[in-house]
Amino acid sequence: MDHQIVLIAGCGLAIMIAASVFARRTGVAAPLLLVALGIGASYLPSTPAIHIEPEIILAGVLPPLLYSAAVQLPVLDVRRNFGLISWLSVVMVIVSALVIGALVHAAFPSISFALAVALGAVVSPTDAVAATAIGHRVGLPPRLMTVLEGESLVNDASALVVLRTALAALAVTTHFSLGHTVLDFAWAVVGAILIGGAVGLLTALLRQRLDDPVLNTTISFAVPFLAYFPAEGVHASGVLAVVIAGLLTGALGSRRFSARDRQTQATTWTTISFILESGVFLAMGYQLPELVDDARVETSFGEITLLVLLVVVLLIVLRFLGLAWPALQSRFGSDDRNDQLRARLSEMGERLDAMEPSGEREENRLAWARKRLARSHADIDFEEREPITGRGLLVLAWAGMRGVVTVAAVQTIPAGTPHRATVVLAAFIVALITLVLFGLTLPAVIARMRFSSESAEDKRDSVQALMRQIGEAAIDALGPLDEQTVDGEPLDPAAVSALKERIVPRLMSGGRQLRDTKPDTREQMAVLQRRYLDAMREALQAERSIGGYSSATYRQVESFLDTVERGFG
């Protein structure tokens, strides 16, 4: 049996790699291929039945998947899209679960309201894996990608809280309490923020003190579980705690981790995410025939067809209706609101300029106020530069694929519950239909929207402008090169002349000139390069907190600084 498990795992990895390569060459979303291959593999002769406990998926697979996505998602983008992300991932998930629950119970009275709400909860959260894969390939604007990724991170928590409340009602009195759901959700959010924030902060501080890539990677593996299990233990949302820990780790990592640790973390978690996501979609297809056999015992083909059609139609209608309100907001009054806000910010700026601080404390408060003012101006510029138009909202509405959470969460419905097999099969088929329907048509929808993308020249200009800005800030902070000292000794003139052309816009242009200098001069140059590199990182973090450039520009500049830092070692 052990050899059979190893063989199945090896074949599974081979299928994942082959599907990924085929998807890149053909443009078909990899999750669709994996589900289809899983269904085909289940019909091969002598293939064993594989039963994966849903708790293994929820507690063992979902936390690292969410952490992997959260740690790479810029906090700046989440903050700027927080309203729309919250609307889709919290309000619309709860509304969808209740509406689907009520209509399914009305259409199929044998399915209790609590069980119907449980079905609505598991099919409500979207899975951005296929959507973002398609978006990257066909040029979906970065802001829409952020909304999809942010929504898929948070809506899992919302759905699982509603599911937990529905299952509790199902087990006790079959009476679903909306008030209890609201209170449960409030504590789930507060508890998750506290625990996830604490875990993210403490582990980041610990990793900052360790100069060992093996230990850093090991701690990184533990973070999602350190956040998930304590949160679940106090009945908070474990998945939201993981998301908070991931976002905080990503934000702190830019400031506190070494370039080597950041690169190792990115590579490691991208690999883990690929294996886990691919494995879940493959297993989803593999289990489908067995679920069909189980559901035949308690329901007919016609009933399951009607149930699936009802849920799919409701999901599509509710998603379009849910995005109608943001569409109306973006169409009416956005320009006026921006103009009014700019006027208020200008008045505040004039008042700040007229102030004369009398002490260091007031001077610090004034600097903080100016920074907040600059961030508000940058936010308005961002809204005007990258607005979410009606075309963008249409794409968001059509990017409604369901996946990992739907498949795993529905299987947590207790065995022996009447009509459990029917609900589980319905959720599986709904997820499969949305993957096929939206996955195959989304590329054409995005193409028809004709989104404009930033040109390569504009991207290059932004990177160069940011490099100049942080380089000048570093010189302002440290002073000119000619005035620098190393251990109290003045610099060798050769070191000054060699470094002057490298600091701005490039910190270092190669190693030949450094190797050709004298040993003492090389040491001075290395010290100065590190000194200015640290100052440029500080300037980059200060500018990132304001947000005058795109997240892609910040990532590219940070990647360049990381390359320079690794060159020191």
Disulfide bonds with the S-S distance in Angstrom:
none
